[in-house]
Amino acid sequence: MNKDGSQKSDSGLVTVSAKIPKTLRRKLKEYGIRPSEVIRKALEDAVKEAELRIAEKELEKLKESIMKISVEEVLQGIRIEREGGKTRSLNSRRDGK
């Protein structure tokens, strides 16, 4: 048994279990629904949603950082790149150096 309560498996998969009402189990059998497929899909969807929420938060932080850069700094960066990438960084301007 793993630390999280799931059973160990040699195939790289673990077993998770859930208690459901007997009536639901009868209906699953009646309609030929395989609980493992439904559970796997629901868990995959839940993980994707969580990852999306995290990505959205990170994107918002990045957006806030980008919005702090002035148009003048962007233009200066483009000019520096065109002139061969002289390394007078934009950070030194921002820091007042």
C-alpha positions as CSV (number, residue, x, y, z in Angstrom):
1,M,0.0,0.0,0.0
2,N,1.3,3.5,-0.9
3,K,1.5,6.4,1.5
4,D,-1.7,8.0,0.0
5,G,-3.7,4.8,0.6
6,S,-3.7,3.6,-2.9
7,Q,-2.5,0.1,-3.8
8,K,0.9,-0.5,-5.5
9,S,0.9,-1.8,-9.0
10,D,3.8,-3.1,-11.2
11,S,2.3,-1.5,-14.4
12,G,3.0,2.1,-13.2
13,L,-0.7,2.5,-12.4
14,V,-2.2,2.7,-8.9
15,T,-5.7,1.8,-7.8
16,V,-8.0,4.3,-6.2
17,S,-11.3,3.5,-4.8
18,A,-14.5,5.2,-3.9
19,K,-17.6,4.2,-2.1
20,I,-20.9,4.7,-4.0
21,P,-24.5,3.9,-3.2
22,K,-25.7,0.4,-4.2
23,T,-28.4,1.9,-6.4
24,L,-25.7,3.7,-8.4
25,R,-23.7,0.6,-8.8
26,R,-26.7,-1.3,-10.1
27,K,-27.4,1.4,-12.6
28,L,-23.8,1.4,-13.8
29,K,-24.0,-2.3,-14.4
30,E,-27.5,-2.0,-16.0
31,Y,-26.2,0.6,-18.5
32,G,-22.9,-1.1,-19.1
33,I,-20.9,1.9,-17.7
34,R,-17.4,1.0,-16.6
35,P,-16.6,3.0,-13.5
36,S,-12.9,2.9,-14.0
37,E,-13.2,4.8,-17.3
38,V,-15.5,7.4,-15.9
39,I,-13.3,7.9,-12.8
40,R,-10.1,8.1,-14.8
41,K,-11.6,10.7,-17.2
42,A,-13.0,12.8,-14.3
43,L,-9.6,12.8,-12.5
44,E,-7.8,13.7,-15.7
45,D,-10.3,16.6,-16.2
46,A,-9.9,17.8,-12.6
47,V,-6.1,17.8,-13.0
48,K,-6.3,19.7,-16.3
49,E,-8.6,22.3,-14.7
50,A,-6.2,22.8,-11.8
51,E,-3.2,23.1,-14.1
52,L,-5.2,25.7,-16.2
53,R,-6.0,27.7,-13.1
54,I,-2.3,27.8,-12.1
55,A,-1.3,28.8,-15.7
56,E,-3.9,31.6,-15.7
57,K,-2.5,32.9,-12.4
58,E,1.1,32.8,-13.8
59,L,-0.1,34.5,-17.0
60,E,-1.7,37.3,-14.9
61,K,1.6,37.8,-13.0
62,L,3.5,38.0,-16.3
63,K,1.0,40.4,-17.7
64,E,1.4,42.7,-14.7
65,S,5.2,42.6,-15.2
66,I,4.9,43.3,-18.9
67,M,2.6,46.3,-18.3
68,K,5.3,47.9,-16.2
69,I,7.6,48.2,-19.2
70,S,7.2,51.5,-21.0
71,V,6.9,52.0,-24.8
72,E,10.2,53.9,-24.7
73,E,12.0,50.9,-23.1
74,V,10.6,48.6,-25.7
75,L,11.7,50.9,-28.5
76,Q,15.2,51.2,-27.0
77,G,15.5,47.5,-26.7
78,I,14.6,47.1,-30.4
79,R,17.2,49.7,-31.3
80,I,19.9,48.0,-29.3
81,E,19.1,44.7,-30.9
82,R,19.2,46.2,-34.4
83,E,22.6,47.8,-33.6
84,G,24.1,44.5,-32.8
85,G,22.9,43.9,-29.3
86,K,25.1,46.3,-27.3
87,T,24.6,45.2,-23.7
88,R,23.6,48.4,-22.1
89,S,20.6,46.7,-20.5
90,L,17.2,48.1,-20.0
91,N,17.4,47.1,-16.4
92,S,20.2,49.6,-15.8
93,R,17.9,52.4,-17.1
94,R,15.1,51.2,-14.9
95,D,17.5,51.2,-11.9
96,G,18.6,54.7,-12.7
97,K,22.1,53.8,-13.7
